[in-house]
Amino acid sequence: MRLGGMNRSLAGFLLKGLGISLSFALVFLLTYGLNQSYLRQMAQTRLVVTARSDLLPGLPLTADVLQLTEKPIFGLGQDYAESVEELMAQGPWYVGVLGVGAGDILRPGKLSAAAASGGDWRWEANRRGDARLIAVETTLVRSGGDWLWPGTRADALVYLPAKESYDDPQPARIIGPDDDPLLRDLLIIDKKNGGGLTLTGEENHDGYSRDMLPAVVTLMVDGGDTERIKALIRYNEEGRIYFSPTDLGVRYD
């Protein structure tokens, strides 16, 4: 009786061990299969239309600024084009208010048709013949949130840190448009992160999320307004510039 009981206990132990081993083997095979499927997806690519260089909001879209680039299918989404000729044949098109960064996938759903963009902010609608561009550093953590999209008009405020010197010490100061009119009514046409990527305010469809805290905001000013350009450069060198939107314009994304 004792021997039979031991045999039954041993058999039960072995069956339990076998069940656990089979469970581990099944989990391993399932995980391995999923990993292989994921790797195959990552390895698959497709030729899609991308931008050769940065495309500013509102500019007419032309074939010479586009190219075909091999991109991973994983994360590609549905909004893309596989032929420059077919895309242009459906136009004319204008670059959307978010702009397109160099090398980025061109999303037809983000473009604006000429017939539907008459009331929206466009580069050519605001551009003057002698317009100049000036880029200044900022951060959205303390400046305007994600409201500084292209087409926004904003006032600038400058923080100048304290200067410690024996002959002429100065406390920290904040200068606004009431103190310096050159900081008033600035037109923002682009924003980029520290790596030079144009920011869309959303997850990038290439499969990674862009830095949502831009380091550079590009402004458009009158070409003859050299005093404003010099003031922005001086403030950027001596302190930190923040933006407060005054007119958000119209988004057509």
Rosetta silent file (secondary structure, phi, psi, omega in degrees, C-alpha in Angstrom):
SEQUENCE: MRLGGMNRSLAGFLLKGLGISLSFALVFLLTYGLNQSYLRQMAQTRLVVTARSDLLPGLPLTADVLQLTEKPIFGLGQDYAESVEELMAQGPWYVGVLGVGAGDILRPGKLSAAAASGGDWRWEANRRGDARLIAVETTLVRSGGDWLWPGTRADALVYLPAKESYDDPQPARIIGPDDDPLLRDLLIIDKKNGGGLTLTGEENHDGYSRDMLPAVVTLMVDGGDTERIKALIRYNEEGRIYFSPTDLGVRYD
SCORE:     score description
SCORE:     0.000 S_00000001
   1 L     0.000  -44.210 -178.679    0.000    0.000    0.000 S_00000001
   2 H   -64.781  -40.155 -179.660    2.764    2.402    0.912 S_00000001
   3 H   -65.599  -40.152  179.058    4.665    1.627   -2.300 S_00000001
   4 H   -64.242  -39.466  178.761    1.532    2.168   -4.412 S_00000001
   5 H   -65.025  -39.779  178.460    0.876    5.497   -2.709 S_00000001
   6 H   -64.156  -39.345  179.943    4.447    6.642   -3.382 S_00000001
   7 H   -64.657  -40.111  179.508    4.109    5.652   -7.030 S_00000001
   8 H   -66.481  -38.816  178.516    0.897    7.626   -7.372 S_00000001
   9 H   -64.191  -42.503  179.300    2.531   10.681   -5.717 S_00000001
  10 H   -64.140  -40.935  179.181    5.553   10.424   -8.024 S_00000001
  11 H   -65.010  -40.801  178.474    3.308   10.096  -11.072 S_00000001
  12 H   -63.775  -40.585  179.073    1.298   13.138   -9.987 S_00000001
  13 H   -63.110  -42.719 -179.560    4.498   15.137   -9.450 S_00000001
  14 H   -66.667  -40.162  178.700    5.794   14.183  -12.877 S_00000001
  15 H   -64.865  -39.600  178.413    2.500   15.057  -14.560 S_00000001
  16 H   -64.541  -43.154  177.978    2.437   18.425  -12.810 S_00000001
  17 H   -63.432  -38.597  179.125    6.027   19.112  -13.864 S_00000001
  18 H   -64.892  -41.043  178.643    5.208   18.083  -17.423 S_00000001
  19 H   -62.177  -42.780  178.835    2.207   20.448  -17.478 S_00000001
  20 H   -64.189  -41.844  179.926    4.333   23.358  -16.250 S_00000001
  21 H   -63.030  -41.799  178.783    7.021   22.586  -18.834 S_00000001
  22 H   -65.392  -37.018  178.227    4.463   22.459  -21.622 S_00000001
  23 H   -63.020  -45.537  178.301    3.001   25.790  -20.463 S_00000001
  24 H   -61.890  -41.024 -179.851    6.438   27.433  -20.528 S_00000001
  25 H   -64.241  -39.734  179.677    7.122   25.933  -23.963 S_00000001
  26 H   -65.634  -44.187  177.965    3.799   27.232  -25.277 S_00000001
  27 H   -61.923  -41.188  179.663    4.450   30.747  -23.922 S_00000001
  28 H   -62.650  -46.237 -178.412    7.956   30.689  -25.426 S_00000001
  29 H   -65.438  -39.392  179.012    6.690   29.612  -28.856 S_00000001
  30 H   -65.378  -44.817  178.966    3.921   32.211  -28.794 S_00000001
  31 H   -63.869  -41.733  179.234    6.322   35.000  -27.777 S_00000001
  32 H   -62.177  -42.877  179.587    8.853   33.911  -30.385 S_00000001
  33 H   -63.565  -41.989  178.642    6.181   33.909  -33.084 S_00000001
  34 H   -65.081  -40.539  178.197    4.985   37.399  -32.126 S_00000001
  35 H   -62.970  -41.500  179.564    8.555   38.715  -32.099 S_00000001
  36 H   -65.376  -39.506  177.603    9.228   37.273  -35.533 S_00000001
  37 H   -63.820  -41.703  178.739    6.017   38.819  -36.873 S_00000001
  38 H   -63.214  -43.296 -179.767    6.991   42.201  -35.405 S_00000001
  39 H   -65.555  -37.632  177.728   10.483   41.988  -36.918 S_00000001
  40 H   -64.972  -40.299  176.664    9.049   41.098  -40.328 S_00000001
  41 H   -61.940  -43.409 -179.323    6.743   44.123  -40.127 S_00000001
  42 H   -64.408  -30.867 -175.775    9.646   46.374  -39.176 S_00000001
  43 H   -80.901  -22.073 -178.123   11.717   45.073  -42.080 S_00000001
  44 L   -74.919  137.861 -179.623    9.046   45.713  -44.743 S_00000001
  45 E  -130.823  168.009  178.524    9.330   49.034  -46.572 S_00000001
  46 E  -149.024  144.637  176.076    7.469   50.993  -49.222 S_00000001
  47 E   -79.407  120.708 -179.538    8.370   53.861  -51.561 S_00000001
  48 E  -132.354  162.176 -179.036    6.351   56.921  -50.548 S_00000001
  49 E   -77.703  129.330  177.452    6.398   60.630  -51.389 S_00000001
  50 E  -131.814  170.267 -179.790    8.507   62.755  -49.021 S_00000001
  51 E   -90.072  135.418  176.553    9.762   66.345  -48.923 S_00000001
  52 L   -71.164  -31.543 -177.832   13.260   67.140  -50.236 S_00000001
  53 L  -148.421  177.710  176.921   13.525   70.135  -47.885 S_00000001
  54 L   -61.924  132.276  178.077   11.462   72.059  -45.358 S_00000001
  55 E  -111.416  116.655 -177.123    8.171   73.213  -46.889 S_00000001
  56 L   -73.854  149.255  179.627    6.767   76.375  -45.328 S_00000001
  57 L   -57.173  138.316  174.782    3.038   76.668  -44.587 S_00000001
  58 L    86.096  -12.446 -179.083    0.927   78.052  -47.411 S_00000001
  59 L   -70.222  144.063  173.434    3.490   77.606  -50.179 S_00000001
  60 E   -62.201  137.088 -179.592    2.261   76.134  -53.495 S_00000001
  61 L   -86.570  128.339  179.496    3.326   72.487  -53.738 S_00000001
  62 L  -125.461  155.027 -175.000    5.508   71.649  -56.766 S_00000001
  63 H   -64.050  -29.623 -174.598    6.937   68.355  -57.994 S_00000001
  64 H   -70.577  -14.368  179.029   10.555   69.524  -57.734 S_00000001
  65 H   -97.097    6.235 -177.561   10.375   69.713  -53.922 S_00000001
  66 E  -116.469  158.426  178.058    9.176   66.098  -53.656 S_00000001
  67 E  -154.945  165.172  174.892   10.900   62.750  -53.939 S_00000001
  68 E   -96.602  131.605 -178.842   10.268   59.038  -53.400 S_00000001
  69 E  -134.415  141.086  177.757   11.840   57.574  -50.248 S_00000001
  70 E   -78.038  122.284 -178.924   11.784   54.073  -48.820 S_00000001
  71 E  -127.038  148.312  176.925    9.993   54.109  -45.460 S_00000001
  72 E   -61.572  138.486  176.896    9.070   51.293  -43.035 S_00000001
  73 L   -66.447  -34.864  179.790    5.495   50.077  -43.446 S_00000001
  74 L   -61.890  121.386 -179.438    5.224   49.796  -39.678 S_00000001
  75 L    83.246    3.636 -177.533    3.731   53.078  -38.457 S_00000001
  76 L   -70.015  -34.145 -178.403    3.184   54.365  -42.005 S_00000001
  77 L    77.471 -163.048 -177.194   -0.559   54.733  -41.554 S_00000001
  78 L  -108.277  -19.108 -174.189   -3.014   55.308  -44.418 S_00000001
  79 L   -92.932   86.040  178.065   -2.371   58.952  -45.331 S_00000001
  80 L  -156.754  167.127  179.040    0.509   58.848  -47.829 S_00000001
  81 L  -124.781  146.000 -178.583    1.163   58.946  -51.586 S_00000001
  82 L  -109.152   -1.370 -179.455    3.213   56.535  -53.696 S_00000001
  83 L  -143.666  124.363  177.129    3.509   58.652  -56.863 S_00000001
  84 H   -64.508  -42.238 -177.001    4.576   62.278  -57.217 S_00000001
  85 H   -63.677  -44.743 -179.625    2.909   62.506  -60.640 S_00000001
  86 H   -66.423  -38.279  179.080   -0.439   61.157  -59.446 S_00000001
  87 H   -63.269  -47.135 -177.775   -0.386   63.427  -56.397 S_00000001
  88 H   -67.810  -30.379  179.977    0.330   66.553  -58.454 S_00000001
  89 H   -66.204  -21.770  179.964   -2.331   65.591  -61.024 S_00000001
  90 L   -88.588   -3.754 -176.119   -4.946   65.880  -58.258 S_00000001
  91 L   -79.637 -161.473    9.805   -3.810   69.428  -57.378 S_00000001
  92 L   -73.491  153.503 -178.914   -3.078   72.262  -57.273 S_00000001
  93 E  -121.718  153.359  171.765   -2.013   71.861  -53.655 S_00000001
  94 E  -124.115  143.193  178.594   -0.791   74.198  -50.945 S_00000001
  95 L   -63.718  134.877 -179.206    1.308   73.122  -47.949 S_00000001
  96 L   -64.883  169.177 -174.810   -0.834   72.903  -44.818 S_00000001
  97 L   -64.264  -20.044  179.171   -0.474   75.282  -41.902 S_00000001
  98 L   -81.861  -15.273 -177.403    1.736   72.809  -40.036 S_00000001
  99 L    73.608  175.382  178.314    4.342   72.741  -42.787 S_00000001
 100 E  -135.982  130.656  179.789    6.404   69.702  -43.758 S_00000001
 101 L   -82.700  155.820  178.587    9.923   68.939  -42.542 S_00000001
 102 L   -58.058  128.896  179.442   12.763   67.794  -44.785 S_00000001
 103 L    84.564   -5.752 -179.072   12.543   64.033  -45.308 S_00000001
 104 L   -76.551  152.260  175.417    9.063   63.810  -43.794 S_00000001
 105 E   -68.522  132.344  177.874    6.304   61.777  -45.389 S_00000001
 106 L   -80.882  121.292 -178.727    3.915   64.002  -47.321 S_00000001
 107 L   -99.901  105.291 -179.349    0.404   63.503  -45.965 S_00000001
 108 H   -54.336  -32.898 -179.924   -2.172   64.382  -48.683 S_00000001
 109 H   -66.640  -16.282  179.407   -4.802   64.747  -45.977 S_00000001
 110 H   -97.214   -3.378  178.629   -2.792   67.634  -44.485 S_00000001
 111 L   -81.228  163.410  179.062   -2.536   69.559  -47.767 S_00000001
 112 E  -118.723  129.555  175.300   -4.854   72.439  -48.665 S_00000001
 113 E   -76.858  141.692 -176.989   -6.626   72.756  -52.003 S_00000001
 114 H   -55.571  -38.081 -176.284   -6.351   76.212  -53.571 S_00000001
 115 H   -69.555  -20.139 -174.951  -10.132   76.495  -53.851 S_00000001
 116 H  -107.365    4.655 -171.595  -10.589   75.863  -50.121 S_00000001
 117 L  -114.722   11.157 -174.666   -7.766   77.984  -48.718 S_00000001
 118 L   -60.863  -35.770 -177.138   -8.752   81.535  -49.680 S_00000001
 119 L   -92.786   -0.633 -175.825   -9.669   82.621  -46.152 S_00000001
 120 L   -93.642  160.810  176.836   -6.812   80.825  -44.403 S_00000001
 121 L   -67.145  131.173  176.314   -3.396   82.107  -43.444 S_00000001
 122 L  -138.107  152.551 -179.447   -0.908   81.502  -46.227 S_00000001
 123 H   -55.186  -51.062 -175.375    2.688   82.478  -46.713 S_00000001
 124 H   -68.016  -22.063  179.764    2.021   84.415  -49.903 S_00000001
 125 H   -74.535  -26.803 -177.407   -0.913   86.239  -48.301 S_00000001
 126 H  -105.344  -17.698 -173.389    1.313   87.704  -45.577 S_00000001
 127 L   -72.944  134.099  172.142    4.630   87.929  -47.357 S_00000001
 128 L  -101.983  158.375 -174.122    5.905   91.337  -48.408 S_00000001
 129 L   -58.837  -29.552 -176.998    8.430   91.729  -51.185 S_00000001
 130 L  -109.060   23.041 -176.156   11.233   92.663  -48.795 S_00000001
 131 L   -63.472  146.680  174.953   10.315   90.269  -45.973 S_00000001
 132 E  -126.153  156.769  177.181   13.083   88.729  -43.891 S_00000001
 133 E  -109.485  141.856  175.782   13.177   85.744  -41.564 S_00000001
 134 E  -138.771  130.289 -179.229   14.725   85.738  -38.104 S_00000001
 135 E  -105.041  134.721  178.577   14.916   82.710  -35.795 S_00000001
 136 E  -129.332  154.192  179.718   14.982   83.059  -32.011 S_00000001
 137 E   -84.061  143.446  175.190   15.265   80.538  -29.209 S_00000001
 138 L  -157.100 -171.665  173.479   12.351   79.851  -26.901 S_00000001
 139 L  -150.974  138.198 -179.881   10.618   76.981  -25.101 S_00000001
 140 L   -78.423   -9.213  176.868    6.970   75.968  -25.022 S_00000001
 141 L   -59.989  -42.176 -177.653    7.267   74.914  -21.399 S_00000001
 142 L  -114.112    1.800 -169.315    6.981   78.562  -20.365 S_00000001
 143 L  -134.305   94.729  168.165    5.933   80.194  -23.607 S_00000001
 144 L    77.960    1.964 -176.615    2.522   79.832  -25.240 S_00000001
 145 L    56.592 -140.107  177.166    2.043   76.082  -24.815 S_00000001
 146 L  -101.112   33.348 -178.987    1.464   74.488  -28.224 S_00000001
 147 L   -95.740    0.727 -178.700   -0.361   77.576  -29.523 S_00000001
 148 L   -90.721   54.397  178.773    2.594   78.976  -31.469 S_00000001
 149 L   -80.802  163.520  178.999    1.668   77.349  -34.758 S_00000001
 150 L   -57.050  135.794 -177.186    2.551   78.945  -38.112 S_00000001
 151 L   100.729  -11.190  179.533    0.364   81.947  -38.806 S_00000001
 152 L   -76.534  139.342  170.360    0.128   82.976  -35.155 S_00000001
 153 E  -104.131  138.658 -174.746    0.822   86.574  -34.192 S_00000001
 154 E  -146.960  151.744  168.502    2.338   87.094  -30.763 S_00000001
 155 E   -90.847  147.387  178.433    3.894   89.672  -28.502 S_00000001
 156 E  -104.004  144.949  172.602    7.324   88.863  -27.087 S_00000001
 157 E  -126.218  138.088 -173.092    8.448   89.291  -23.507 S_00000001
 158 E  -116.766  130.309  173.360   12.110   89.212  -22.558 S_00000001
 159 E  -100.833  119.971  177.451   13.637   88.112  -19.260 S_00000001
 160 E  -108.316  117.111 -177.683   17.017   89.703  -18.625 S_00000001
 161 L   -66.759  161.638  179.429   18.892   88.108  -15.700 S_00000001
 162 L   -64.332  146.774  176.140   20.526   90.173  -12.981 S_00000001
 163 E  -111.560  123.650  179.518   24.021   91.499  -13.623 S_00000001
 164 L  -102.835  111.758  176.881   26.445   91.396  -10.745 S_00000001
 165 L  -149.296  153.735 -177.338   29.228   93.934  -11.067 S_00000001
 166 L   -70.786  -35.572 -174.306   30.956   96.318   -8.670 S_00000001
 167 L   -90.150  -30.244 -176.289   30.470   99.408  -10.792 S_00000001
 168 L  -148.681   67.127  177.873   26.985   98.859  -12.280 S_00000001
 169 L   -69.390  144.691 -179.695   24.912   96.024  -10.704 S_00000001
 170 E  -135.155  136.737  176.796   21.447   95.513  -12.214 S_00000001
 171 L   -74.535  166.720  175.466   18.484   93.508  -10.949 S_00000001
 172 L   -64.081  144.633 -177.374   16.656   91.003  -13.126 S_00000001
 173 E  -134.569  153.745  171.518   14.189   92.653  -15.495 S_00000001
 174 E  -122.426  124.347 -178.795   11.245   91.709  -17.702 S_00000001
 175 E  -111.791  127.319  179.542   10.704   93.801  -20.843 S_00000001
 176 L  -116.614 -176.124 -178.069    7.395   93.672  -22.687 S_00000001
 177 L   -64.268  -24.508  176.316    5.853   95.334  -25.754 S_00000001
 178 L   -71.513  -29.212  178.030    4.818   98.361  -23.679 S_00000001
 179 L   -82.077  -36.450 -179.146    8.484   98.912  -22.803 S_00000001
 180 L  -138.206  104.139 -178.115    9.786   98.164  -26.301 S_00000001
 181 H   -59.327  -17.595  178.431    7.325   98.355  -29.237 S_00000001
 182 H   -67.199  -13.327  179.262    9.719   96.228  -31.315 S_00000001
 183 H   -92.108    3.336 -174.536    8.456   93.224  -29.327 S_00000001
 184 L   -96.160  143.712  168.679    4.857   93.739  -30.460 S_00000001
 185 L    56.688   60.929  178.728    2.867   91.880  -33.151 S_00000001
 186 E   -96.164  137.486 -178.829    5.411   89.318  -34.388 S_00000001
 187 E   -97.327  117.941  179.256    4.374   86.840  -37.093 S_00000001
 188 E   -90.648  128.834  179.517    5.415   83.216  -36.446 S_00000001
 189 E  -118.367  -10.223 -178.563    5.855   81.088  -39.557 S_00000001
 190 E  -164.374  156.270  171.936    7.688   78.006  -38.255 S_00000001
 191 E  -145.218  140.460 -177.465    8.897   76.210  -35.133 S_00000001
 192 E  -135.643  158.545  174.996   11.541   73.520  -34.814 S_00000001
 193 L   -88.848 -176.467 -176.640   13.104   71.448  -32.067 S_00000001
 194 L   -63.160  -21.890  178.842   16.774   71.387  -31.141 S_00000001
 195 L   -90.416    5.694  177.989   17.477   68.801  -33.837 S_00000001
 196 L    83.116   12.885  179.917   16.071   71.033  -36.584 S_00000001
 197 L   -89.228  135.401  175.262   12.868   69.032  -37.058 S_00000001
 198 E   -68.352  135.991 -176.348    9.657   70.866  -37.881 S_00000001
 199 L   -98.039  136.941 -177.306    7.093   70.262  -35.141 S_00000001
 200 L  -104.449  -12.615 -175.485    3.556   69.231  -35.931 S_00000001
 201 L    77.987   13.290  178.359    2.014   69.222  -32.489 S_00000001
 202 L  -148.750  172.933  178.955    1.142   65.555  -32.875 S_00000001
 203 L   -65.616  136.102  179.360    2.882   62.187  -32.993 S_00000001
 204 L   -73.742  132.819 -176.074    5.080   61.813  -36.018 S_00000001
 205 L   -74.652   -5.433  177.423    3.802   59.101  -38.357 S_00000001
 206 L   -72.843   -6.305  175.668    7.330   57.875  -39.089 S_00000001
 207 L   110.796    8.486  176.575    7.064   55.832  -35.906 S_00000001
 208 L  -142.306  159.927  179.954    8.538   58.085  -33.238 S_00000001
 209 L   -95.764  132.452  179.095    7.367   61.057  -31.229 S_00000001
 210 L   -79.316  157.253  173.852    9.065   64.371  -31.848 S_00000001
 211 L   -62.504  120.112 -176.781   10.305   66.628  -29.115 S_00000001
 212 L   -86.715    9.248 -177.394    7.287   68.805  -28.313 S_00000001
 213 L  -117.259   84.461 -172.510    9.420   71.571  -26.794 S_00000001
 214 L   -63.268  146.483  178.519   10.786   73.615  -29.701 S_00000001
 215 L  -101.109  -13.477 -175.799   14.053   75.432  -29.333 S_00000001
 216 E  -136.576  129.990  172.370   13.618   77.712  -32.367 S_00000001
 217 E  -118.244  127.961 -179.910   10.725   79.891  -33.538 S_00000001
 218 E   -96.677  129.962 -178.707   11.051   81.561  -36.958 S_00000001
 219 E  -113.723  150.193  174.301    9.550   85.023  -37.372 S_00000001
 220 E  -111.977  125.782 -179.414    8.855   87.045  -40.531 S_00000001
 221 E  -129.003  163.254  175.645    9.521   90.799  -40.342 S_00000001
 222 L   -61.730  136.983 -178.122    9.708   93.635  -42.838 S_00000001
 223 L   -59.181  -32.771 -179.515   13.054   93.623  -44.591 S_00000001
 224 L   -82.321   -5.170 -177.001   13.597   97.307  -43.815 S_00000001
 225 L   -87.181   62.952 -176.559   12.853   96.857  -40.113 S_00000001
 226 H   -66.916  -29.042  179.986   16.502   96.338  -39.166 S_00000001
 227 H   -65.174  -38.498  177.939   15.981   97.803  -35.695 S_00000001
 228 H   -66.621  -42.173  179.656   13.487   95.034  -34.855 S_00000001
 229 H   -62.285  -45.243  179.595   15.855   92.363  -36.175 S_00000001
 230 H   -65.102  -37.164  179.558   18.767   93.755  -34.152 S_00000001
 231 H   -65.098  -42.873  179.398   16.601   94.007  -31.033 S_00000001
 232 H   -63.280  -40.870  177.660   15.519   90.355  -31.295 S_00000001
 233 H   -64.550  -44.376 -179.057   19.121   89.228  -31.725 S_00000001
 234 H   -62.739  -45.661 -179.813   20.271   91.347  -28.767 S_00000001
 235 H   -64.298  -37.466  179.144   17.515   90.078  -26.484 S_00000001
 236 H   -66.869  -31.915  179.572   18.221   86.484  -27.509 S_00000001
 237 H   -79.329  -34.128 -173.545   21.901   86.913  -26.650 S_00000001
 238 H   -93.229  -23.118 -176.035   21.348   88.750  -23.361 S_00000001
 239 L  -151.362 -149.436 -179.857   18.294   86.961  -21.986 S_00000001
 240 E  -125.823  136.629 -177.384   15.382   84.639  -22.743 S_00000001
 241 E  -105.040  133.969  176.458   12.447   85.389  -25.058 S_00000001
 242 E  -122.442  155.085 -176.992    8.896   84.220  -24.395 S_00000001
 243 E  -121.735  139.279  176.020    5.833   84.591  -26.615 S_00000001
 244 E  -122.248  107.045 -176.728    2.236   85.454  -25.772 S_00000001
 245 E   -59.201  139.092  176.661   -0.145   84.817  -28.717 S_00000001
 246 E  -115.330  -24.059  179.959   -2.425   87.698  -29.659 S_00000001
 247 E  -148.677  112.267 -174.702   -4.009   86.289  -32.834 S_00000001
 248 L   -81.760   -5.323  178.325   -4.128   82.553  -33.446 S_00000001
 249 L    64.415 -155.770 -178.648   -5.095   82.891  -37.084 S_00000001
 250 L  -127.276  125.540  176.545   -6.846   79.993  -38.838 S_00000001
 251 L   -89.854  138.186  174.687   -5.561   76.423  -38.959 S_00000001
 252 L  -125.832   51.463  176.691   -6.382   74.354  -42.023 S_00000001
 253 L   -94.897    0.000    0.000   -4.967   70.998  -40.969 S_00000001
